[in-house]
Amino acid sequence: MSKKHHDDDGKSRDKDKKHKAEVAVGADAAPADARLSGKDYDKELKKLHVELVKLQEWVVAKGLKVCIVFEGRDGAGKGGTIKALTERVSPRVFRVVALPSPTEREKSQMLIQRYIPHFPAAGEIVIFDRSWYNRAGVERVMGFCSEEQVKGFLEVVPMFEKVMVKSGIILLKYWLEVSPEEQERRLRDRIGDGRKTWKLSPMDVKSFDRWDDYTQARDDMFAATDTSWAPWNVARSEDKKKVRLNVISHILEHVPYKELPSKEIKLPKRKIGKYKAADYPFKYIKEVF
């Protein structure tokens, strides 16, 4: 085989790999008949919630420290996934951190500094709804920081995350990937639904037409921070129900836990009637329903 033919084959294989990677990350919206039904979703979610309670008890008993980072474009489904993850566990163990815009004082600090106080102690699982990766995403795309600052951040973060892992923190990073068509559908849905208008921030509107800029920012972030000790896990979120189940399943697979033995619980007999309730004029609320 000639060297030219060998090189052409190599380029072809590289091209195929690149194409497969693009398909894996930038998947098209799932067809309607492939979407998970509400009944099946509730059934599977209930099973996962039972396992999350077991995980919670193990984390507390063994003093584990778990840090989970959620990133993705606006409308990718981060909030709904975090809600599904935490709705049946203790907020004292599963703590959600969603920091507001930095104050002037915080802007003068080292970037990571404002996140460190929220890191997990023994027996805690901390979930970041957006994290220090704001610097590589929205701050970069919207011009809130310089390219020099972004470069410095991408150089430092892998070392910082290695220190986190070395300290005993189990670090899981998730990127929720959504197509432009599905993102637009969700953002328009927020405009027309009075229950969701609070989700649509002025920043969402400003960044709506910067899809390519966010794609480049994502690619640069992955290239610099997708490490062996803190890899990025990509979850396709065209179907909100599926992505919630998939992410929770992945967490359960990557945080080692066992079911702790539990004592049988029996409610004691109650003695009611020894005390006669006072004839107090309670102010009952209006029963609309």
C-alpha positions as a Markdown table, in Angstrom:
| # | Residue | x | y | z |
|---|---|---|---|---|
| 1 | Met | 0.0 | 0.0 | 0.0 |
| 2 | Ser | 1.4 | 3.4 | -1.0 |
| 3 | Lys | 2.0 | 6.1 | 1.7 |
| 4 | Lys | -0.5 | 8.4 | 0.0 |
| 5 | His | -3.2 | 5.7 | 0.1 |
| 6 | His | -2.4 | 5.0 | 3.8 |
| 7 | Asp | -2.7 | 8.7 | 4.6 |
| 8 | Asp | -6.0 | 9.0 | 2.8 |
| 9 | Asp | -7.3 | 6.0 | 4.8 |
| 10 | Gly | -6.2 | 7.7 | 8.0 |
| 11 | Lys | -7.9 | 11.0 | 7.1 |
| 12 | Ser | -11.0 | 9.0 | 6.2 |
| 13 | Arg | -11.0 | 7.3 | 9.6 |
| 14 | Asp | -10.5 | 10.6 | 11.4 |
| 15 | Lys | -13.3 | 12.1 | 9.4 |
| 16 | Asp | -15.6 | 9.3 | 10.4 |
| 17 | Lys | -14.7 | 9.6 | 14.0 |
| 18 | Lys | -15.4 | 13.4 | 13.9 |
| 19 | His | -18.7 | 12.7 | 12.2 |
| 20 | Lys | -19.7 | 10.2 | 14.9 |
| 21 | Ala | -18.8 | 12.6 | 17.6 |
| 22 | Glu | -20.9 | 15.4 | 16.1 |
| 23 | Val | -23.8 | 13.0 | 15.8 |
| 24 | Ala | -23.5 | 11.9 | 19.4 |
| 25 | Val | -23.4 | 15.5 | 20.7 |
| 26 | Gly | -25.7 | 17.3 | 18.2 |
| 27 | Ala | -28.4 | 14.7 | 17.9 |
| 28 | Asp | -31.7 | 15.6 | 16.2 |
| 29 | Ala | -34.9 | 15.8 | 18.2 |
| 30 | Ala | -36.4 | 12.4 | 19.0 |
| 31 | Pro | -39.6 | 11.5 | 17.0 |
| 32 | Ala | -42.8 | 11.8 | 18.9 |
| 33 | Asp | -43.4 | 8.1 | 19.0 |
| 34 | Ala | -40.0 | 7.5 | 20.5 |
| 35 | Arg | -40.6 | 9.7 | 23.5 |
| 36 | Leu | -41.3 | 8.2 | 26.9 |
| 37 | Ser | -44.9 | 8.2 | 28.1 |
| 38 | Gly | -45.8 | 9.8 | 31.4 |
| 39 | Lys | -46.8 | 6.5 | 32.9 |
| 40 | Asp | -43.5 | 4.7 | 32.0 |
| 41 | Tyr | -41.6 | 7.8 | 33.2 |
| 42 | Asp | -43.3 | 7.8 | 36.6 |
| 43 | Lys | -42.7 | 4.1 | 37.0 |
| 44 | Glu | -39.0 | 4.2 | 36.3 |
| 45 | Leu | -38.5 | 7.4 | 38.3 |
| 46 | Lys | -40.0 | 5.8 | 41.3 |
| 47 | Lys | -37.5 | 3.0 | 41.2 |
| 48 | Leu | -34.6 | 5.5 | 40.8 |
| 49 | His | -35.9 | 7.5 | 43.8 |
| 50 | Val | -35.8 | 4.4 | 46.0 |
| 51 | Glu | -32.2 | 3.9 | 45.0 |
| 52 | Leu | -31.4 | 7.6 | 45.6 |
| 53 | Val | -32.6 | 7.2 | 49.2 |
| 54 | Lys | -30.3 | 4.2 | 49.6 |
| 55 | Leu | -27.5 | 6.3 | 48.1 |
| 56 | Gln | -28.3 | 9.1 | 50.5 |
| 57 | Glu | -28.1 | 6.9 | 53.6 |
| 58 | Trp | -24.8 | 5.4 | 52.4 |
| 59 | Val | -23.2 | 8.8 | 51.7 |
| 60 | Val | -24.2 | 10.0 | 55.2 |
| 61 | Ala | -23.1 | 6.8 | 56.9 |
| 62 | Lys | -19.7 | 6.6 | 55.2 |
| 63 | Gly | -19.0 | 10.4 | 55.1 |
| 64 | Leu | -18.7 | 10.6 | 51.3 |
| 65 | Lys | -18.3 | 13.9 | 49.6 |
| 66 | Val | -20.1 | 14.2 | 46.2 |
| 67 | Cys | -20.1 | 17.3 | 43.9 |
| 68 | Ile | -22.3 | 17.3 | 40.8 |
| 69 | Val | -22.0 | 20.0 | 38.1 |
| 70 | Phe | -24.8 | 20.7 | 35.6 |
| 71 | Glu | -24.0 | 22.7 | 32.5 |
| 72 | Gly | -25.7 | 23.3 | 29.2 |
| 73 | Arg | -27.4 | 25.8 | 27.0 |
| 74 | Asp | -30.4 | 27.8 | 28.1 |
| 75 | Gly | -33.4 | 25.5 | 27.9 |
| 76 | Ala | -31.4 | 22.3 | 28.0 |
| 77 | Gly | -33.3 | 20.9 | 30.9 |
| 78 | Lys | -30.9 | 21.4 | 33.8 |
| 79 | Gly | -33.5 | 22.7 | 36.3 |
| 80 | Gly | -36.0 | 19.9 | 35.6 |
| 81 | Thr | -33.3 | 17.2 | 35.9 |
| 82 | Ile | -32.1 | 18.7 | 39.2 |
| 83 | Lys | -35.7 | 18.8 | 40.5 |
| 84 | Ala | -36.2 | 15.1 | 39.5 |
| 85 | Leu | -32.9 | 14.2 | 41.2 |
| 86 | Thr | -33.7 | 15.9 | 44.5 |
| 87 | Glu | -37.5 | 15.8 | 45.0 |
| 88 | Arg | -37.5 | 12.6 | 47.1 |
| 89 | Val | -34.4 | 13.1 | 49.2 |
| 90 | Ser | -33.3 | 15.3 | 52.1 |
| 91 | Pro | -32.3 | 18.9 | 51.2 |
| 92 | Arg | -29.8 | 18.7 | 54.1 |
| 93 | Val | -27.9 | 16.0 | 52.2 |
| 94 | Phe | -28.6 | 16.9 | 48.6 |
| 95 | Arg | -27.9 | 20.6 | 48.5 |
| 96 | Val | -28.5 | 22.6 | 45.3 |
| 97 | Val | -26.3 | 25.6 | 44.7 |
| 98 | Ala | -27.4 | 28.2 | 42.1 |
| 99 | Leu | -25.3 | 31.3 | 42.7 |
| 100 | Pro | -26.6 | 34.7 | 41.5 |
| 101 | Ser | -24.4 | 37.2 | 39.5 |
| 102 | Pro | -21.2 | 38.0 | 41.4 |
| 103 | Thr | -21.1 | 41.1 | 43.5 |
| 104 | Glu | -18.4 | 43.8 | 42.9 |
| 105 | Arg | -16.4 | 42.3 | 45.7 |
| 106 | Glu | -16.7 | 38.8 | 44.3 |
| 107 | Lys | -15.7 | 40.1 | 40.8 |
| 108 | Ser | -12.3 | 41.1 | 42.4 |
| 109 | Gln | -11.7 | 37.7 | 43.9 |
| 110 | Met | -10.2 | 34.6 | 42.3 |
| 111 | Leu | -13.0 | 33.0 | 40.2 |
| 112 | Ile | -13.2 | 29.7 | 42.0 |
| 113 | Gln | -13.2 | 31.5 | 45.4 |
| 114 | Arg | -16.9 | 32.1 | 45.6 |
| 115 | Tyr | -17.7 | 28.4 | 44.9 |
| 116 | Ile | -15.3 | 26.8 | 47.4 |
| 117 | Pro | -17.5 | 27.6 | 50.5 |
| 118 | His | -20.3 | 25.6 | 48.9 |
| 119 | Phe | -18.2 | 22.4 | 48.4 |
| 120 | Pro | -19.5 | 19.3 | 50.1 |
| 121 | Ala | -18.4 | 18.3 | 53.6 |
| 122 | Ala | -18.6 | 14.6 | 54.7 |
| 123 | Gly | -22.1 | 13.2 | 54.2 |
| 124 | Glu | -23.2 | 15.7 | 51.6 |
| 125 | Ile | -24.0 | 15.8 | 47.9 |
| 126 | Val | -23.8 | 19.3 | 46.4 |
| 127 | Ile | -25.4 | 20.0 | 43.1 |
| 128 | Phe | -24.2 | 23.1 | 41.1 |
| 129 | Asp | -26.9 | 24.5 | 38.8 |
| 130 | Arg | -24.2 | 26.2 | 36.7 |
| 131 | Ser | -20.8 | 26.4 | 38.2 |
| 132 | Trp | -17.3 | 27.9 | 37.8 |
| 133 | Tyr | -17.8 | 26.9 | 34.1 |
| 134 | Asn | -19.8 | 30.1 | 33.7 |
| 135 | Arg | -16.4 | 31.6 | 32.8 |
| 136 | Ala | -16.0 | 29.3 | 29.8 |
| 137 | Gly | -19.6 | 29.7 | 28.7 |
| 138 | Val | -22.0 | 32.6 | 29.2 |
| 139 | Glu | -19.3 | 35.0 | 30.5 |
| 140 | Arg | -17.1 | 34.4 | 27.4 |
| 141 | Val | -19.9 | 34.5 | 24.9 |
| 142 | Met | -21.6 | 37.6 | 26.3 |
| 143 | Gly | -18.4 | 39.5 | 26.7 |
| 144 | Phe | -18.3 | 39.6 | 30.5 |
| 145 | Cys | -14.6 | 38.6 | 30.6 |
| 146 | Ser | -11.6 | 38.8 | 28.3 |
| 147 | Glu | -10.2 | 36.0 | 26.1 |
| 148 | Glu | -7.1 | 36.2 | 28.2 |
| 149 | Gln | -9.2 | 35.4 | 31.3 |
| 150 | Val | -10.9 | 32.5 | 29.6 |
| 151 | Lys | -7.5 | 31.1 | 28.5 |
| 152 | Gly | -6.2 | 31.4 | 32.1 |
| 153 | Phe | -9.3 | 29.7 | 33.4 |
| 154 | Leu | -9.1 | 26.8 | 31.0 |
| 155 | Glu | -5.5 | 26.2 | 32.0 |
| 156 | Val | -6.1 | 26.3 | 35.7 |
| 157 | Val | -9.4 | 24.3 | 36.0 |
| 158 | Pro | -8.0 | 20.8 | 35.3 |
| 159 | Met | -5.4 | 21.3 | 38.1 |
| 160 | Phe | -8.0 | 22.6 | 40.5 |
| 161 | Glu | -10.4 | 19.7 | 39.8 |
| 162 | Lys | -7.5 | 17.3 | 40.3 |
| 163 | Val | -7.0 | 18.8 | 43.8 |
| 164 | Met | -10.8 | 18.4 | 44.4 |
| 165 | Val | -10.6 | 14.7 | 43.5 |
| 166 | Lys | -7.4 | 14.1 | 45.5 |
| 167 | Ser | -9.1 | 15.6 | 48.5 |
| 168 | Gly | -11.7 | 12.8 | 48.3 |
| 169 | Ile | -14.5 | 14.6 | 46.5 |
| 170 | Ile | -16.4 | 12.5 | 43.9 |
| 171 | Leu | -16.8 | 15.0 | 41.0 |
| 172 | Leu | -19.4 | 14.4 | 38.3 |
| 173 | Lys | -19.8 | 16.9 | 35.5 |
| 174 | Tyr | -22.8 | 16.8 | 33.2 |
| 175 | Trp | -23.4 | 18.7 | 29.9 |
| 176 | Leu | -27.0 | 18.5 | 28.8 |
| 177 | Glu | -27.1 | 18.8 | 25.0 |
| 178 | Val | -30.1 | 20.0 | 23.1 |
| 179 | Ser | -30.8 | 20.8 | 19.5 |
| 180 | Pro | -31.4 | 24.4 | 18.3 |
| 181 | Glu | -35.0 | 23.4 | 17.2 |
| 182 | Glu | -35.9 | 21.9 | 20.6 |
| 183 | Gln | -34.2 | 24.8 | 22.5 |
| 184 | Glu | -36.3 | 27.3 | 20.5 |
| 185 | Arg | -39.5 | 25.4 | 21.2 |
| 186 | Arg | -38.8 | 25.4 | 24.9 |
| 187 | Leu | -37.9 | 29.0 | 25.1 |
| 188 | Arg | -41.1 | 30.0 | 23.1 |
| 189 | Asp | -43.1 | 27.8 | 25.4 |
| 190 | Arg | -41.8 | 29.8 | 28.4 |
| 191 | Ile | -43.0 | 33.0 | 26.8 |
| 192 | Gly | -46.5 | 31.7 | 26.4 |
| 193 | Asp | -46.9 | 29.9 | 29.7 |
| 194 | Gly | -47.4 | 32.0 | 32.8 |
| 195 | Arg | -45.9 | 29.3 | 35.0 |
| 196 | Lys | -42.6 | 29.4 | 33.2 |
| 197 | Thr | -42.0 | 33.1 | 32.3 |
| 198 | Trp | -39.7 | 33.4 | 35.3 |
| 199 | Lys | -37.4 | 30.9 | 33.6 |
| 200 | Leu | -36.8 | 33.2 | 30.7 |
| 201 | Ser | -34.2 | 35.8 | 31.7 |
| 202 | Pro | -33.1 | 38.8 | 29.7 |
| 203 | Met | -29.8 | 37.0 | 29.3 |
| 204 | Asp | -31.6 | 34.1 | 27.6 |
| 205 | Val | -33.1 | 36.5 | 25.0 |
| 206 | Lys | -29.7 | 38.2 | 24.4 |
| 207 | Ser | -27.9 | 34.9 | 23.9 |
| 208 | Phe | -30.6 | 33.3 | 21.7 |
| 209 | Asp | -28.9 | 34.2 | 18.4 |
| 210 | Arg | -25.4 | 33.2 | 19.5 |
| 211 | Trp | -25.7 | 29.4 | 19.0 |
| 212 | Asp | -22.5 | 29.1 | 17.1 |
| 213 | Asp | -20.6 | 31.1 | 19.7 |
| 214 | Tyr | -21.8 | 28.8 | 22.4 |
| 215 | Thr | -20.9 | 25.8 | 20.4 |
| 216 | Gln | -17.4 | 27.0 | 20.0 |
| 217 | Ala | -17.2 | 27.8 | 23.7 |
| 218 | Arg | -18.4 | 24.3 | 24.5 |
| 219 | Asp | -15.9 | 22.7 | 22.2 |
| 220 | Asp | -13.0 | 24.7 | 23.7 |
| 221 | Met | -14.2 | 23.9 | 27.2 |
| 222 | Phe | -14.3 | 20.2 | 26.5 |
| 223 | Ala | -10.9 | 20.2 | 24.8 |
| 224 | Ala | -9.3 | 21.8 | 27.9 |
| 225 | Thr | -11.2 | 20.3 | 30.8 |
| 226 | Asp | -12.4 | 16.8 | 29.7 |
| 227 | Thr | -9.8 | 15.0 | 31.8 |
| 228 | Ser | -9.4 | 11.4 | 33.0 |
| 229 | Trp | -9.9 | 12.5 | 36.6 |
| 230 | Ala | -12.9 | 14.8 | 35.9 |
| 231 | Pro | -14.5 | 13.8 | 32.6 |
| 232 | Trp | -17.5 | 15.5 | 31.0 |
| 233 | Asn | -20.6 | 13.3 | 30.7 |
| 234 | Val | -22.8 | 14.4 | 27.8 |
| 235 | Ala | -26.6 | 13.7 | 28.1 |
| 236 | Arg | -28.9 | 14.2 | 25.2 |
| 237 | Ser | -31.9 | 16.1 | 26.4 |
| 238 | Glu | -34.3 | 16.2 | 23.4 |
| 239 | Asp | -36.7 | 14.2 | 25.6 |
| 240 | Lys | -36.9 | 15.7 | 29.1 |
| 241 | Lys | -38.2 | 12.6 | 30.7 |
| 242 | Lys | -35.4 | 10.4 | 29.3 |
| 243 | Val | -32.6 | 12.7 | 30.2 |
| 244 | Arg | -33.7 | 12.9 | 33.8 |
| 245 | Leu | -33.8 | 9.1 | 34.1 |
| 246 | Asn | -30.5 | 8.7 | 32.2 |
| 247 | Val | -28.7 | 11.2 | 34.4 |
| 248 | Ile | -30.0 | 9.8 | 37.7 |
| 249 | Ser | -29.1 | 6.3 | 36.5 |
| 250 | His | -25.6 | 7.5 | 35.6 |
| 251 | Ile | -25.1 | 9.1 | 39.0 |
| 252 | Leu | -26.2 | 5.9 | 40.8 |
| 253 | Glu | -23.7 | 3.9 | 38.7 |
| 254 | His | -20.8 | 6.3 | 39.5 |
| 255 | Val | -21.2 | 6.9 | 43.2 |
| 256 | Pro | -20.4 | 3.6 | 44.9 |
| 257 | Tyr | -23.1 | 2.6 | 47.4 |
| 258 | Lys | -24.7 | -0.3 | 49.1 |
| 259 | Glu | -28.1 | -0.7 | 50.8 |
| 260 | Leu | -27.7 | -0.4 | 54.6 |
| 261 | Pro | -29.6 | -2.8 | 56.8 |
| 262 | Ser | -32.7 | -1.1 | 58.2 |
| 263 | Lys | -34.8 | -1.9 | 61.3 |
| 264 | Glu | -38.4 | -2.7 | 61.0 |
| 265 | Ile | -40.5 | 0.4 | 61.8 |
| 266 | Lys | -43.7 | 0.0 | 63.8 |
| 267 | Leu | -46.0 | 2.8 | 64.8 |
| 268 | Pro | -46.9 | 2.7 | 68.5 |
| 269 | Lys | -50.5 | 2.7 | 69.6 |
| 270 | Arg | -52.0 | 6.1 | 70.1 |
| 271 | Lys | -54.1 | 7.1 | 73.0 |
| 272 | Ile | -56.5 | 9.8 | 71.9 |
| 273 | Gly | -59.3 | 11.3 | 74.0 |
| 274 | Lys | -57.6 | 12.0 | 77.3 |
| 275 | Tyr | -57.5 | 15.7 | 76.5 |
| 276 | Lys | -60.5 | 17.7 | 75.3 |
| 277 | Ala | -59.6 | 20.2 | 72.6 |
| 278 | Ala | -60.3 | 23.9 | 73.4 |
| 279 | Asp | -63.3 | 25.5 | 71.7 |
| 280 | Tyr | -61.1 | 28.0 | 69.9 |
| 281 | Pro | -62.4 | 30.1 | 67.0 |
| 282 | Phe | -59.8 | 28.9 | 64.5 |
| 283 | Lys | -59.5 | 31.1 | 61.4 |
| 284 | Tyr | -59.9 | 28.5 | 58.6 |
| 285 | Ile | -58.9 | 29.5 | 55.1 |
| 286 | Lys | -61.5 | 29.8 | 52.4 |
| 287 | Glu | -62.1 | 26.4 | 50.8 |
| 288 | Val | -62.1 | 27.2 | 47.1 |
| 289 | Phe | -61.8 | 23.6 | 46.1 |
